[in-house]
Amino acid sequence: MPPKKQKNPSVNISSSLEESEEFSLETTVPTEDISSSDERDRTGTQKVTRQLIERKELLHNLQLLKIEMSQKNLIIDNMKVDHLTKTEELEERLNVALYQKQVLALRLDSQLQLTQDES
C-alpha cells in the first residue's frame, strides 16, 4: 500500500486567512469548508488527525476573532455617533454664544451712542 499523502495544513489555513481579509462579518463557516479529505480513510470511517484538530481549532479561533472584530466595529461606530452628536451640540452652543455676543455688542454700541448723544 502506498503511504497516504498528507496535505500541508498551512496551505489551507493561509487560503482561509486570505479570504478572511475581506473583513466579512460572517461568523459561521460552512461545513464543507471544515471537512477535509483527511477526515476519511479508505473504509469511510472518520479519522481525526492532529492536523484536522489544529485546523478546526484555527478556524474556531478565526470565528472568535471575527466576532470580536465585529463587536469592536460596533463600539467604534457608536463612539463615532456619540462624537458627532457632541460636536453638533457644541457647535450649536457656540452659535448661540456668538449670537448673544453680537446682541450684547449691539446693545453696548446703542447705549454708548445714547450716552454720547446726551452729553
Summary of the structure (lengths in Angstrom):
residues: 119
radius of gyration: 33.5
end to end distance: 120.0
largest distance: 120.0
contacts: 228
relative contact order: 0.08
helix: 74%
strand: 2%
